[in-house]
């Protein structure tokens, strides 16, 4: 089988870096080949390529994929929830006519089967007709799941319309923490350099994050700040302060990975992370569980620091949580790519972390209200109140406006003025959480 012929929209781009790389290699110019490879980007690919997240929604596709696979030359839908992979594949006139439709679907379903249940796939693709749903269900049951441990998987599919001369193409899936990158391999003359480039995983994913389109998505935001960090910084030698901050970040990383947190940024000693919808877990619950794991881990950091450094003060990590439906994308600098969301949820979570004290976790009423009734019943939350005798009590399952809990005329609370009317509550525990 050969893949000399390209599907519609997948013709080689004249003067591309892929072509230049192979020309240099065939001419024996190794230095030129290395230079061409160094400058190859996803935008230079002369065949279809698209990035799918772990909810199997398309986050980016090049023009060749839009025209030659999805038959959407005008682009993808604006909202990420309208970009479900299987809905777009099965609504494509190109894919529906392709002789290799079953093989194409089986390859994607084998990858999805390792990450999402059949129920989830049907719920996330509600526009499928009865015939498409039946085909999806049958193929899902028959395929063997493909895991990410293989780094890259491949399949050969015939993308020619049924009854026409076959056009065989090799489709690759490369697995990253941020998503799954599908690429149709170029012709035989360019495959070697293409595979060499694809193996440079750090370069490829950085490139994909750079070109990935911003999209509107539900998300949860977690902001964590070290309490009294200015005072701690002033009291410690610089090398010990950096040691402390690095210790906190390192300790938190396993829990952030466990609950699928996406790195936002570190502002000094603070942390900002996003929790995006996942196939078979609730992103809001993930954010809450992660906050409790971080709270518990910080207690251990404090004990270790007190023991090793003879530190007498108590270290606290204050955590604010909120949710929203925001534009989510990336900002690119010369040496970094930073995930960011545009909207009020980030500011509210940050202000809540400023409001917190002594390692508390606070969340907005809107966030808890969006939990299912069952999940909300698992969360123990409420408002602390000081009684007439001076003792403290918790009024369970209660919210309060932030402005009712502080003196807004006090200069130290002035920066909380913009959340004075925000309804929020303190979180104390969540039942059924798997703790390490």
C-alpha positions in Angstrom: 0.0 0.0 0.0 1.2 3.5 -0.7 -0.1 6.9 0.5 1.0 8.9 -2.6 -2.4 10.5 -3.0 -3.6 13.1 -0.6 -7.2 13.5 0.6 -9.1 16.6 -0.4 -7.5 19.6 1.2 -4.3 17.7 2.0 -2.1 18.6 -0.9 1.5 19.4 -0.2 2.3 23.0 0.5 4.8 24.4 -1.9 8.1 25.4 -0.3 7.2 23.9 3.1 9.8 23.1 5.7 9.0 19.4 5.4 9.9 19.5 1.7 13.0 21.6 2.4 14.1 19.2 5.0 13.9 16.2 2.7 15.6 18.1 -0.1 18.5 18.9 2.2 18.7 15.3 3.4 18.6 13.8 -0.1 21.3 16.3 -1.1 23.5 15.2 1.7 23.4 18.6 3.4 23.1 17.4 7.0 23.5 20.9 8.4 20.7 22.2 6.2 18.5 19.3 7.2 19.1 20.0 10.9 18.3 23.7 10.3 15.1 22.9 8.5 14.0 20.4 11.2 14.7 23.0 13.8 12.3 25.4 12.2 9.5 23.0 11.3 6.2 23.8 13.0 2.7 22.3 13.0 1.7 25.1 10.6 4.2 23.7 8.0 2.4 20.3 7.9 1.2 19.6 4.4 -1.4 17.0 5.5 -4.4 17.0 7.9 -3.6 17.4 11.6 -5.8 18.1 14.6 -5.5 18.2 18.4 -8.2 16.5 20.6 -8.5 16.9 24.4 -9.3 14.1 26.8 -13.0 14.9 26.5 -12.6 14.1 22.8 -13.3 17.6 21.7 -11.3 19.2 18.9 -9.2 22.1 20.2 -7.3 22.8 17.0 -7.2 21.6 13.4 -5.2 22.9 10.4 -6.8 23.9 7.1 -6.0 20.5 5.6 -8.0 18.7 8.3 -10.8 21.2 8.2 -11.3 20.7 4.5 -10.0 17.2 4.0 -11.4 15.4 7.1 -14.1 17.5 8.7 -15.5 19.2 5.6 -15.6 22.5 7.6 -13.5 25.0 5.6 -15.0 27.9 7.6 -13.5 26.5 10.9 -14.6 24.8 14.1 -17.5 25.8 16.3 -16.8 28.6 18.7 -17.8 26.7 21.9 -15.7 23.7 22.7 -18.8 21.7 23.7 -19.9 21.9 20.1 -16.6 20.5 18.9 -17.1 16.8 19.9 -14.8 14.7 17.7 -17.2 11.9 16.8 -20.1 14.3 16.0 -17.8 16.2 13.6 -16.4 13.1 12.1 -19.8 11.5 11.4 -21.3 14.8 10.1 -18.5 15.2 7.6 -19.4 14.5 4.0 -15.7 13.5 3.4 -15.7 10.9 6.2 -19.2 9.5 5.6 -18.2 8.8 1.9 -14.8 7.3 2.8 -14.3 3.6 2.2 -12.2 3.5 5.3 -14.9 5.0 7.6 -15.1 1.9 9.9 -11.3 1.8 10.3 -11.1 5.5 11.0 -13.8 5.3 13.6 -12.3 2.2 15.2 -8.9 3.9 15.6 -10.4 6.9 17.4 -12.8 4.8 19.5 -9.9 2.5 20.6 -8.1 5.5 21.9 -11.3 6.9 23.5 -12.1 3.5 25.1 -9.1 3.8 27.4 -10.3 7.2 28.6 -14.1 7.4 28.4 -17.1 5.2 28.9 -19.5 4.4 26.2 -22.2 6.3 28.1 -20.0 9.4 28.2 -19.3 9.3 24.5 -23.0 9.1 23.7 -23.9 11.9 26.1 -21.2 14.1 24.7 -22.3 13.5 21.1 -26.1 14.1 21.3 -26.5 15.0 17.7 -25.7 11.5 16.4 -28.6 9.9 14.5 -29.8 6.3 15.2 -27.6 4.7 12.5 -24.5 6.6 13.6 -25.2 5.8 17.3 -25.6 2.1 16.5 -22.4 2.0 14.5 -20.5 3.8 17.3 -21.8 1.4 19.9 -21.0 -1.7 17.9 -17.4 -0.5 17.1 -16.8 0.6 20.7 -17.7 -2.9 22.0 -15.4 -4.6 19.4 -12.2 -2.5 19.6 -9.3 -3.1 22.0 -8.4 0.1 24.0 -5.2 1.8 23.1 -3.3 3.3 26.0 -1.0 6.3 26.1 2.0 4.1 27.2 2.8 3.5 23.6 3.5 7.3 23.0 2.4 7.0 19.4 -0.1 4.7 17.6 -0.8 4.4 13.9 -3.3 2.9 11.5 -3.7 2.8 7.7 -7.0 4.0 6.3 -8.4 4.4 2.8 -9.8 7.9 2.6 -11.0 7.6 -1.0 -14.8 7.6 -1.5 -16.3 4.1 -1.8 -16.0 2.7 -5.3 -13.1 4.9 -6.3 -9.4 4.1 -6.6 -8.1 3.5 -3.0 -6.0 6.3 -1.4 -4.3 4.8 1.6 -2.9 7.0 4.3 -1.2 6.4 7.6 -2.8 8.2 10.5 -0.7 8.7 13.6 -1.9 9.5 17.2 0.6 11.0 19.5 -0.2 11.1 23.2 0.5 14.1 25.4 -0.7 15.1 28.9 -2.5 18.1 27.2 -4.3 16.0 24.6 -4.0 13.6 21.6 -2.4 14.9 18.4 -3.7 13.2 15.2 -1.7 13.6 12.0 -2.0 12.1 8.5 1.5 11.2 7.4 2.9 13.0 4.3 4.0 10.9 1.3 6.9 8.5 1.4 9.5 11.1 0.4 8.7 13.2 3.5 7.8 10.5 6.1 11.3 10.1 7.6 11.6 13.8 8.4 8.0 14.0 9.6 8.5 11.1 12.1 11.8 12.7 13.3 9.9 15.9 14.0 7.0 14.1 15.6 9.4 12.3 18.0 10.5 15.7 19.4 7.6 15.7 21.8 8.6 18.9 23.7 8.8 20.9 20.5 5.5 19.5 19.1 3.4 20.1 22.2 4.8 23.6 22.7 3.9 24.3 19.1 0.4 22.9 19.5 -0.2 24.9 22.6 0.9 28.0 20.7 -1.6 27.6 17.8 -4.4 26.0 19.8 -7.5 28.2 19.5 -9.0 29.9 22.5 -12.4 28.5 23.3 -15.3 29.0 25.7 -15.4 26.3 28.4 -16.7 25.7 31.9 -13.9 25.5 34.4 -13.0 25.7 38.0 -10.3 28.0 39.3 -8.0 27.3 42.4 -5.8 30.0 43.8 -3.5 29.2 46.7 -1.4 31.7 48.6 1.1 31.3 51.4 -0.2 33.3 54.4 2.0 36.2 55.6 4.5 35.5 52.8 5.9 39.1 52.9 6.8 38.6 56.6 8.2 35.2 56.1 10.3 36.4 53.2 11.7 39.2 55.3 12.5 36.9 58.2 14.3 34.2 56.2 17.5 34.3 54.3 16.7 34.3 50.5 18.0 30.8 49.9 15.8 29.4 52.7 12.8 31.3 51.4 13.2 29.8 47.9 13.8 26.4 49.5 10.4 26.8 51.3 8.5 27.9 48.2 10.0 25.1 46.1 9.2 22.6 48.8 5.5 23.7 48.8 5.2 23.6 45.0 7.0 20.2 44.8 4.7 18.7 47.5 1.5 19.9 45.7 2.4 18.6 42.2 1.2 15.0 42.7 -2.2 16.2 43.9 -2.6 18.6 41.0 -1.8 15.8 38.6 -4.1 13.4 40.4 -7.1 15.8 39.9 -6.2 16.9 36.3 -5.3 20.4 37.2 -3.9 22.6 34.4 -1.1 25.0 35.3 -2.0 28.6 35.1 0.9 30.5 36.6 2.9 31.1 39.8 2.8 34.7 41.0 5.6 34.9 43.5 4.6 32.3 46.2 1.0 31.9 44.8 -0.4 29.3 42.6 -3.2 29.4 40.0 -4.6 26.2 38.5 -7.6 25.5 36.2 -9.8 22.4 36.4 -11.4 21.6 33.0 -14.3 19.1 32.3 -13.1 15.5 32.2 -14.7 12.4 30.6 -15.6 10.5 33.7 -15.1 12.8 36.6 -16.6 16.1 37.7 -14.2 19.0 37.3 -15.8 20.9 40.2 -15.4 17.9 42.6 -11.8 17.5 41.3 -11.0 21.1 42.3 -12.6 20.7 45.8 -10.8 17.3 46.4 -7.5 18.8 45.2 -7.9 21.7 47.6 -8.4 19.4 50.6 -5.4 17.3 49.6 -3.3 20.4 49.3 -4.5 21.6 52.7 -3.5 18.3 54.3 -0.2 18.2 52.5 0.6 21.7 53.7 0.3 20.6 57.3 3.0 18.0 56.6 5.2 20.7 54.9 4.7 22.8 58.1 5.7 19.9 60.4 8.8 19.1 58.3 9.8 22.7 58.2 9.4 23.2 61.9 11.4 20.0 62.6 14.3 20.6 60.1 14.6 24.3 60.5 13.6 24.7 64.1 10.9 27.0 62.8 8.4 28.1 65.5 5.7 29.7 63.4 2.9 27.8 61.6 2.8 27.8 57.8 -0.6 28.1 56.1 -1.7 27.8 52.5 -5.0 29.7 51.9 -7.1 28.5 49.0 -9.9 30.2 47.1 -12.2 28.4 44.6 -14.6 29.6 42.0 -16.1 28.5 38.7 -17.3 30.0 35.5 -17.7 29.7 31.8 -14.7 31.5 30.4 -12.5 31.9 27.3 -9.6 29.6 27.8 -6.3 29.8 25.9 -2.6 30.5 26.0 -0.3 33.4 26.1 3.1 32.9 24.5 6.4 34.6 25.5 9.9 34.1 24.0 10.6 31.2 26.4 7.3 30.1 27.8 3.6 29.3 27.1 1.1 30.2 29.8 -2.5 28.9 30.1 -5.0 31.6 31.0 -8.7 32.1 31.3 -10.4 35.5 30.6 -13.2 36.2 33.1 -14.2 37.2 36.6 -13.8 33.7 38.1 -10.0 34.1 38.3 -10.3 37.4 40.2 -13.0 36.0 42.6 -10.9 33.0 43.4 -7.8 35.1 44.0 -9.7 37.5 46.2 -11.2 34.6 48.2 -7.6 33.3 48.8 -6.7 36.8 50.1 -9.8 36.7 52.4 -8.9 33.2 53.8 -6.8 32.8 56.9 -5.1 29.9 58.8 -5.1 27.5 55.8 -8.8 27.7 55.2 -10.6 26.8 51.9 -13.4 29.1 50.7 -15.6 28.6 47.7 -18.3 30.6 46.0 -22.0 29.8 46.4 -22.2 29.6 42.6 -19.6 26.8 42.5 -21.3 24.6 45.2 -24.7 25.3 43.5 -23.4 23.7 40.3 -22.5 20.4 42.1 -25.0 17.6 41.7 -27.3 17.2 44.8 -25.4 14.0 45.6 -22.0 15.6 45.4 -23.0 18.7 47.3 -24.3 16.4 50.1 -20.8 15.0 50.4 -19.3 18.4 51.2 -19.3 19.8 54.8 -19.4 23.5 54.6 -20.7 26.5 56.6 -19.9 29.8 58.3 -18.0 30.2 61.6 -19.7 32.5 64.1 -18.6 33.8 67.5 -21.1 33.2 70.2 -22.0 35.5 73.1 -19.8 33.5 75.4 -16.8 34.0 73.1 -16.7 30.4 71.8 -16.8 29.7 68.1 -19.5 27.6 66.3 -20.2 26.6 62.7 -23.5 27.2 61.1 -23.7 24.3 58.6 -24.7 24.6 55.0 -24.8 28.4 55.2 -23.3 31.1 52.9 -22.5 34.7 53.7 -21.6 37.8 51.8 -17.9 38.6 52.2 -18.8 42.2 53.2 -20.8 40.9 56.2 -17.7 39.1 57.6 -15.2 41.9 57.5 -14.9 45.6 58.2 -14.6 47.2 54.8 -13.5 50.4 56.4 -10.4 48.7 57.7 -7.5 49.5 55.2 -6.3 45.8 55.2 -9.6 44.8 53.7 -9.8 47.5 51.0 -8.8 45.2 48.2 -11.7 42.9 49.0 -14.2 45.6 48.2 -14.9 44.1 44.7 -16.1 40.9 46.3 -18.0 42.4 49.2 -21.4 41.2 47.8 -20.0 37.8 46.8 -21.8 34.9 48.5 -19.3 32.3 49.7 -18.7 29.6 52.3 -15.9 27.8 54.1 -15.3 24.1 53.1 -14.4 21.8 55.9 -14.4 18.3 54.4 -15.7 16.1 51.6 -16.8 12.5 52.1 -15.6 9.6 50.0 -12.4 11.3 48.8 -9.5 8.8 48.1 -6.6 10.2 50.1 -3.0 9.2 49.5 
